[in-house]
């Protein structure tokens, strides 16, 4: 334990970055299989075009995609660059957590949080879907991480989870009653509950502020690219909540 505590942040960042590449490979696979209702853990990886099993030497994160030039070794079908991008993103989150968190234990917790949020955000960005099988563990891991610091912290995290869910559920309910249509997805309140479980009630306003800023930046980018922006455009709000949760967890609530 003393050895782990004494690890240099750069070493921790390197270890979590390398682990992130491996975890990212699983996340990329899960982000494809889960929305299709396929098993995530069981079954070999296969080409989505010809169903040929992927050889073990072609499962090396990032490198395999580069050496195959983004194509299946059997049928030559294109392999989406989303796979190496998610692997690199997971590695980047691991490095970020290792450098920013005060100590290896919190760095590991931050990396686990980041990897969970990455999978949730990747699916929401592509499918406008969030799954309870990912959101519920986010809440539980946040509460467990809080409990590791004491039951008083766990109680505050539970309060944050409760307030997070109630806040967005209430907003969604009122919006639907006033406008006659849904404005938030069913998963958004559960995701904010997960945010509260990780950052506590005091961090929720900052999460929402970062989420709003992230959403506005997307709108601004679309306007700069001269793309039409309408009031009824669908936006993956889960992605923005994930960004806010990550930033608040690592860097604290704004102003505190």
N, C-alpha and C positions, 0 to 999 in steps of 0.2 A: 504494500500500500504506500509506504514511504517513497519507493522508487517511482510509482505512478504519479504521486503528488509532485515529485521533483522534476518531472519531465519538462523540457523546454517547450514553450508554446509552438515554436517552429517544428519541433519533432511531432508534437500532437497534431498540428495542422497537416503535416505530411502523412501521418498514419491515417487520419480521418479522410484525407483526400484520396488516398489509395483505396481505402474501404469504400468510399463513395463511388468509385468507378464500378466496383463489384455490385454494390447495392443499386446503383443506377441501371445496371443491366437488367436486374430483376424488376425495377420500377418501370422500365420501358416495356418489358414484356407484360407486366400487370396492367399497364395503361391501355394495352390493346385487347387483352383477353377479358378483363373484367367487364367492360361495356358490352361485349359480345356474349356474356353469360358463360364463358368458358372457365375451366379450372385454372387457377393461377399457379398453384404449387405443383400439382401432379402433371405428368406428361412432358415429353421432350419438346424442345423448341423446334418448330417446323417453318418452312417457307410458306408464306401466306398465299403464294401463287401455285406452286406445284406440290405442296405438302411434303416435300422431302425433308427428312430430319436434318437439323443443322449439326455438322460435325463439331466435336469438342474443340478442335483447333480454330474453328470459326466463331468461338464464343468469347474471345478475348475482347474486353471492352475497348471501343474506339478503334484499336489497331486492326481488328478483323474487318471492320467496315471499310477502313482505308485500303487495306491490302486487296480486298475484293472489289474495290472501286464502287462500293455501294450497290453491288448486284449479287444475286443468289449464285452460289457456286455450281448449282445443278441446272437451273433453267435460264439463268441470266436476267430474271426479273429484277426490277429496281427495288432496293431496300431503302425505305424512307430514312432520311437523315435525322429524323426525330430520335432514333435510337442512340446514336453517338451524342446527340445534343443533350438528351436527358442524362446520359452517363457523365458527360462533362459537367452538367449543372449539379448533379449529385456530388461530384468530386469538389466542385467549387464551394458548395454549401459546407462540406466537411472542412475544407481549408479555412473558410470564413469563420466557422464556429471555433476551430482550433486557435485561431489568432485573436478572436474577439472575446471569447468567454474567459472569465477569471478562474482558470484551473481546469485540469483534464476532465474531472467528473462533470462539470457543467458544460464543457466543450462537447463531450459525448452526448449529453442530454440535448444540447442545441442541435447537434448533427441529426439525431434521431427525429427531433421536431422538424427540422428542415426537410428531411427525406420524406416524412409523412405529408408535409404541406406540398412538396413538389409533385407527388403522385396525385393528390387531390386537385391541384391547380392544373396539371397537364390534362387530366380528363375533362375538367370543367371548361378549359379553354377550347378543347376540340369538340366536345359533345354537349356542352351545357348540361352536364349531369354530375351529381355527387351521390356517393353510395354510403349507406349507413355502415357497411363493413369497413370503411375507411374512417368515417367520422367518429364512430363510437370509440375505437381504439385511441383516436387523438385525444378525446376527453379523458379516457382512463389513464393514458400515459402521463398526461398533464397532472392529474390528481396524484398519481403514484410518485411523480417527481417532486411534487409539493410535500407529500407525506414523508419523503426521505429527508426533508429539512425540518420536520416537526409537524405534529398534528394541528398546531395553530396555523401554520402555513397552508396545510391541506384544507382547513376549514375556509380560509380566505379564497383559496382556489375554487372550492365548491361553490362559494357565493358568487365568484366571477363567472363560473359556468352557468349558474342559474340565471343571473342577470343578463348574460350574453344571449342565452336562448330567449328569455322573456322579452328582451328589447326588440330583437329583430322579428320575433313571432308577432308581437304587438303591432309593429310597423306594417308588416305584411298583411295582417288582418284588417287594419284600418284602411290601407291602400285598396285592398280588394273591395271593401264595403263602399268606399267613396268613389272609386273609379270603375267598378264593375269588372275588373280584370286583375290578374295576378301581376305583382310587380317584383316579387322576390321568389326564388325557387325554394322548394321545401327543405333543401339542404343548407341554405344560408344560415338559418337560426341555429342549426346543430353545429355548423362550422364555427360560429361566433361563440357557442358554448365551449367548443374545444379551445378557442382562443382564450376565453376566460379561465379555463382550467390550467392554462400555461402561464398567463400573465397576470391573473387575478383581476378583481373588479377595478382596481386603480389603473390598470393598463388598457381597459376596454376603450375609453375615449380616444387614446392615441392610436389604437388599432383602427378604429373607424376613420380617424383623420388621415392616417397613411393610406387607407383603402380609398378614401375619397380623392386624395391627391393622385394616387396611381390611376384611378379611373379617369380623372380629368386630363392626365397626361396622355392617355390613349386617345381621348376625344380631340385634344389639341394636335396630336400627331396626325390623326385622320384629316383634320381640317387643313393642316400644312400640306398634306399630300393631295388636297383638293378632292377628298372623298366626301360623299354626302353623309350628313349626320342628322338623324331624325329622333324625335322623342320616343318612338316605340322601337328603336333598335335594341336588339338583345345584347347584353353585356355580361361576360362571365364574372359576376361579382365575387364568386368564390376565389378567383385568382387574386383579386385586390385585397380581400380579407387575409389570404395566405401571406401576401407581401407584408401587410401591416402587422400580422402576428409575429412573423419572423423578425422584423426590425425592432419591435417592442421587446421581444424576448431577449435579444442579444444586446440592445443598446438602451433599454429602459423606456419608460413613458416620457413623452415630450415634456421638457421643463423640470423633470425630477432627476 
